[in-house]
Amino acid sequence: MATANGAHLFNHYSSNSRFIHFTSRNTSSKLFLTKTSHFRRPKRCFHVNNTLSEKIHHPITEQGGESDLSSFAPDAASITSSIKYHAEFTPVFSPERFELPKAFFATAQSVRDSLLINWNATYDIYEKLNMKQAYYLSMEFLQGRALLNAIGNLELTGAFAEALKNLGHNLENVASQEPDAALGNGGLGRLASCFLDSLATLNYPAWGYGLRYKYGLFKQRITKDGQEEVAEDWLEIGSPWEVVRNDVSYPIKFYGKVSTGSDGKRYWIGGEDIKAVAYDVPIPGYKTRTTISLRLWSTQVPSADFDLSAFNAGEHTKACEAQANAEKICYILYPGDESEEGKILRLKQQYTLCSASLQDIISRFERRSGDRIKWEEFPAKVAVQMNDTHPTLCIPELMRILIDLKGLNWNEAWNITQRTVAYTNHTVLPEALEKWSYELMQKLLPRHVEIIEAIDEELVHEIVLKYGSMDLNKLEEKLTTMRILENFDLPSSVAELFIKPEISVDDDTETVEVHDKVEASDKVVTNDEDDTGKKTSVKIEAAAEKDIDKKTPVSLEPAVIPPKKVRMANLCVVGGHAVNGVAEIHSEIVKEEVFNDFYELWPEKFQNKTNGVTPRRWIRFCNPPLSAIITKWTGTEDWVLKTEKLAELQKFADNEDLQNEWREAKRSNKIKVVSFLKEKTGYSVVPDAMFDIQVKRIHEYKRQLLNIFGIVYRYKKMKEMTAAERKTNFVPRVCIFGGKAFATYVQAKRIVKFITDVGATINHDPEIGDLLKVVFVPDYNVSVAELLIPASDLSEHISTAGMEASGTSNMKFAMNGCIQIGTLDGANVEIREEVGEENFFLFGAQAHEIAGLRKERADGKFVPDERFEEVKEFVRSGAFGSYNYDDLIGSLEGNEGFGRADYFLVGNDFPSYIQCQEKVDEAYRDQKRWTKMSILNTAGSYKFSSDRTIHEYAKDIWNIEAVEIA
């Protein structure tokens, strides 16, 4: 870890300054340790003339003994000196002025200095104890801003606020200068970041691994044409939090070939070579010294790979080709994969994450083991968690390293791999259950394909061993479903099980006689009719020509050969020792539908781990007014670490004083959002309206289209009424949307365009005024969420039942006293159970009904609600502009076809949704009832802390123990 140097000893920089002291506490520790950092230096002091025309005194003293950097706490004066020091001596800006951007960097560098002491101490303890450590691999980490979170966890918010006030700045304004780290997109990345916060807070030995994306997913702009994407600029002037580890880099290989050496071993040679360099970001725990790492990989090549000769010859592009190929791996999160180049880049990203991280983990294991490396102990020291299918290549990569580089045999390596790796499934959507082209993977990662083929063959034999005596047709179905390799012939040792009996000829039906036996891999080709009008069919063996009786000539169409694929989710299940879903209903779907055959084979592998969110970022720091109220009424601040104490609010839910304070806190948060919306969108809204919010990734299954159709219906009904009738029948609402549509997801981008068009019409309608507003917030991210969620009255979690694995925004909204309208999907089910059915607005079809409803639609039996048809016609009438929405509305029509037939059941659930929204209006009119519902939502959210989730992972999957740095 980084070495503490003179720049971070801000605690000496004024005459009354002191070293940093962190009071530790332990909620889950099983081991208590004390770590003292010692620095021997001669007594000295120095003076610096600062640009603020002040003299900063930096006495660094040691009275012939040893100083403990962890035994003193900084005060505002010492922090002021430290910020001034960094503004002068760690410059990112010119020295003339001390404006907000410069103030942010200097403040962040000062905070990082505080973190470095704990960071190094944490690292040192892990090294010395050689304890089992968990490693969380994820393609996304949606961190958000770090400054307020870090000083909050260090319990230094007040001191930093005072220090910045001394320097002429406001802490909130300084913090607003920090860009969100563009390392993620949605719930997958935000969950990973919540987990890191909880791991550090609970003192569990763990690290996160990801990629350092230069341009992120994209920065979203909203124009008259809808969503536009531009590159993120979060690294344009660098990040004050990251520490580059120039001594930590690993080789990564692509392409090449595999050959057998004279020793009989397989060698992956040739190809394209790059290196992955580590950038570390500190993750501090709350009220603890434990500070863990998020290690991000950046890709590059050595300077020697720059073709100087080509450059001087004017071939500039060619000269930079190696650098460009390496660096672009970490340019963009989820690059478009419509093209072959895009697919290759995505697979390179996934392999880079897996290979660099595993090489790092193995290097650490070897270093900590010293002279006595026992590979059989690897699973006792290492737990690798794959966050969805993106890190699946961990399985063949770990096998490759253990066999090819460390000399283990197949059985030893496979045993170690299966005991080390675990898999979290996050969705049942096909795009998340990744399948890669076998041809592409074989070209890019030839050695890994060999290993995957061997794993698949072992799986086939295990399935046959388990089910060999059953009906062969059932066995064939299981093999087809469960194999890692899709559209592949069976291994020869298994194929002979499926030899068919000889087929005789029936002259009456003109069936062709096949004299030889036919394998399971044979193709069946059927012609509906021959030229005589009779049915004909023939089986042709794929491998060899057969002796076919030519009694009847048959004309055959060429067989369509399906592409060969590698099923990454199946590989995860086979290669890992645990598979977990992320909500109770989702885990049941995983067992009963998605991986049912695997569940029957290995039921012990499958678990549920309902997601959670950190209460530090998502209520304590983002909602200070509500946090103060909770602390007052529960009598303690312990709820930040022990969220079960939130349940104590239940007994005060009817208390008039609490309700008044609760409403005032909500209103103060809404006033902030009013200013924010005006600044970002130009729209003016009133804080006394209901804030109805749906913020999440734009996707058809999340059904933003259902929400906006409901708003269009509301608007149409308003227009048909007098002004007096409108006020009587409708509660004033501000409907807020936010979220990004993937750049190549055309239908999602149409939805964004439609929402903005509806908003532009309604918001400029003088007849409607403040009774209804529709606002799309551009470039939704963590920082925007931290502003919107505390201000929310109603939040929409309205996905098609059975399609949302869990959701985590629903948990954040509940924690902040927001009432939810939603389907019985994902974690909604458990939230509704905890907050009370009467405090959750439920509508829509349930998961077990979805298949039947789709079949009803396919059979032409669905009759749409007349109100739904009314909305579609209103949109087509041009009420919201001249844009042609036929393609958007067409997806809701018809009974079959790709992009048709309302697959996500918007029309089916529309009547129920409209009726439920009427109940929402009714409840909101009674503010006493609504406030009670809000309090009970916060009280019932205690179960959804990521601390609980992490305790379960640590116990049930990783088998790691907490250790406090005391």
Stockholm file with secondary structure:
# STOCKHOLM 1.0

chainA/1-966         MATANGAHLFNHYSSNSRFIHFTSRNTSSKLFLTKTSHFRRPKRCFHVNNTLSEKIHHPITEQGGESDLSSFAPDAASITSSIKYHAEFTPVFSPERFELPKAFFATAQSVRDSLLINWNATYDIYEKLNMKQAYYLSMEFLQGRALLNAIGNLELTGAFAEALKNLGHNLENVASQEPDAALGNGGLGRLASCFLDSLATLNYPAWGYGLRYKYGLFKQRITKDGQEEVAEDWLEIGSPWEVVRNDVSYPIKFYGKVSTGSDGKRYWIGGEDIKAVAYDVPIPGYKTRTTISLRLWSTQVPSADFDLSAFNAGEHTKACEAQANAEKICYILYPGDESEEGKILRLKQQYTLCSASLQDIISRFERRSGDRIKWEEFPAKVAVQMNDTHPTLCIPELMRILIDLKGLNWNEAWNITQRTVAYTNHTVLPEALEKWSYELMQKLLPRHVEIIEAIDEELVHEIVLKYGSMDLNKLEEKLTTMRILENFDLPSSVAELFIKPEISVDDDTETVEVHDKVEASDKVVTNDEDDTGKKTSVKIEAAAEKDIDKKTPVSLEPAVIPPKKVRMANLCVVGGHAVNGVAEIHSEIVKEEVFNDFYELWPEKFQNKTNGVTPRRWIRFCNPPLSAIITKWTGTEDWVLKTEKLAELQKFADNEDLQNEWREAKRSNKIKVVSFLKEKTGYSVVPDAMFDIQVKRIHEYKRQLLNIFGIVYRYKKMKEMTAAERKTNFVPRVCIFGGKAFATYVQAKRIVKFITDVGATINHDPEIGDLLKVVFVPDYNVSVAELLIPASDLSEHISTAGMEASGTSNMKFAMNGCIQIGTLDGANVEIREEVGEENFFLFGAQAHEIAGLRKERADGKFVPDERFEEVKEFVRSGAFGSYNYDDLIGSLEGNEGFGRADYFLVGNDFPSYIQCQEKVDEAYRDQKRWTKMSILNTAGSYKFSSDRTIHEYAKDIWNIEAVEIA
#=GR chainA/1-966 SS CCCCCGGGCGGGSSTTCCCCBCCCCCSSCSEEECCCCEECCCCEEEEEECTTSCEEEEEECCCSSCEETTBCCCCHHHHHHHHHHHHHHSCSSCTTCCCHHHHHHHHHHHHHHHHHHHHHHHHHHHHHHTCCEEEEECSCCCCCCCHHHHHHHTTCHHHHHHHHHHTTCCHHHHHTTSCCCCSCCSHHHHHHHHHHHHHHHTTCCEEEEEECCSSCSCEEEEETTEEEEECCCTTTTCCSSCEEEEEEEEEEEESCEEEECTTSCEEEESSEEEEEEEEEEEEECTTSSCEEEEEEEEEECCGGGSCHHHHHTTCHHHHTHHHHHHHGGGTCSSCCCSSHHHHHHHHHHHHHHHHHHHHHHHHHHHHHHTTCCCGGGHHHHEEEEEESSTTTTHHHHHHHIIIIITCCCHHHHHHHHHHHEEEECCCCSTTTSCEEEHHHHHHHCHHHHHHHHHHHHHHHHHHHHHHTTSCHHHHHHHHHHHCSEESCCCCHHHHGGGCCCCBCCCTTTTCCCBCSCCCTTCEEEEESCCTTSCCEEEEECSSSCCCBCCSSCCCCCCCCCCCCEEEHHHHHHHHCSCEEESSHHHHHHIIIIITHHHHHHCGGGEEECCCCBCHIIIIIITCHHHHHHHHHHHTSSGGGTCGGGGGGGGGGTTCHHHHHHHHHHHHHHHHHHHHHHHHHHCCCCCTTSEEEEEESCCCGGGTHHHHHHHHHHHHHHHHTSCHHHHHHHCCCEEEEEECCCCTTCHHHHHHHHHHHHHHHHHTTCTTTGGGEEEEEESSCCHHHHHHHGGGCSEEEECCCTTCCCCCSHHHHHHHTTCEEEECSCTTHHHHHHHHCGGGEEECSCCGGGHHHHHHHHHTTCCCCCHHHHHHHHHHHTTTTCSCCCHHHHHTTSSSSSTTCTTTTCHHHHHHHHHHHHHHHHHHHHSHHHHHHHHHHHHHHGGGGBHHHHHHHHIIIIICCCCEEEC
#=GC SS_cons         CCCCCGGGCGGGSSTTCCCCBCCCCCSSCSEEECCCCEECCCCEEEEEECTTSCEEEEEECCCSSCEETTBCCCCHHHHHHHHHHHHHHSCSSCTTCCCHHHHHHHHHHHHHHHHHHHHHHHHHHHHHHTCCEEEEECSCCCCCCCHHHHHHHTTCHHHHHHHHHHTTCCHHHHHTTSCCCCSCCSHHHHHHHHHHHHHHHTTCCEEEEEECCSSCSCEEEEETTEEEEECCCTTTTCCSSCEEEEEEEEEEEESCEEEECTTSCEEEESSEEEEEEEEEEEEECTTSSCEEEEEEEEEECCGGGSCHHHHHTTCHHHHTHHHHHHHGGGTCSSCCCSSHHHHHHHHHHHHHHHHHHHHHHHHHHHHHHTTCCCGGGHHHHEEEEEESSTTTTHHHHHHHIIIIITCCCHHHHHHHHHHHEEEECCCCSTTTSCEEEHHHHHHHCHHHHHHHHHHHHHHHHHHHHHHTTSCHHHHHHHHHHHCSEESCCCCHHHHGGGCCCCBCCCTTTTCCCBCSCCCTTCEEEEESCCTTSCCEEEEECSSSCCCBCCSSCCCCCCCCCCCCEEEHHHHHHHHCSCEEESSHHHHHHIIIIITHHHHHHCGGGEEECCCCBCHIIIIIITCHHHHHHHHHHHTSSGGGTCGGGGGGGGGGTTCHHHHHHHHHHHHHHHHHHHHHHHHHHCCCCCTTSEEEEEESCCCGGGTHHHHHHHHHHHHHHHHTSCHHHHHHHCCCEEEEEECCCCTTCHHHHHHHHHHHHHHHHHTTCTTTGGGEEEEEESSCCHHHHHHHGGGCSEEEECCCTTCCCCCSHHHHHHHTTCEEEECSCTTHHHHHHHHCGGGEEECSCCGGGHHHHHHHHHTTCCCCCHHHHHHHHHHHTTTTCSCCCHHHHHTTSSSSSTTCTTTTCHHHHHHHHHHHHHHHHHHHHSHHHHHHHHHHHHHHGGGGBHHHHHHHHIIIIICCCCEEEC
//
